[in-house]
Amino acid sequence: MEKTARVGLIVYLYYNRDARKITKLGDCHYHSKRLRYLVLYVDLDEVDEIISYLKGQRFVKKVLISEFNQIDQDFVGSLHRNEESQV
């Protein structure tokens, strides 16, 4: 089984009832009913098409790409690096 590259999209909605329409585009990881947004995971090669589709919909307020891939995830020795930079 191969691991596919995926990216998270944060989709802000005007109404929660429209969340069902978006779940067919990818995997819905989280839906905040109070703040009216959902986190949708889609394949990396389909991101541009899905973002352009979502921005064209009337029920979508805003679409953001998750910044999770830009976070440095090399945690080994990170405490030692921080101590050296503070001295």
HELIX and SHEET records of a PDB file:
HELIX    1   1 ASN A   16  ASP A   18  5                                   3    
HELIX    2   2 ALA A   19  ILE A   22  1                                   4    
HELIX    3   3 LEU A   44  GLU A   46  5                                   3    
HELIX    4   4 VAL A   47  LYS A   55  1                                   9    
HELIX    5   5 PHE A   68  GLN A   70  5                                   3    
HELIX    6   6 SER A   78  GLN A   86  1                                   9    
SHEET    1   A 4 ASP A  27  SER A  32  0                                        
SHEET    2   A 4 TYR A  37  ASP A  43 -1                                        
SHEET    3   A 4 ARG A   6  LEU A  13 -1                                        
SHEET    4   A 4 VAL A  60  ILE A  65 -1                                        
END                                                                             
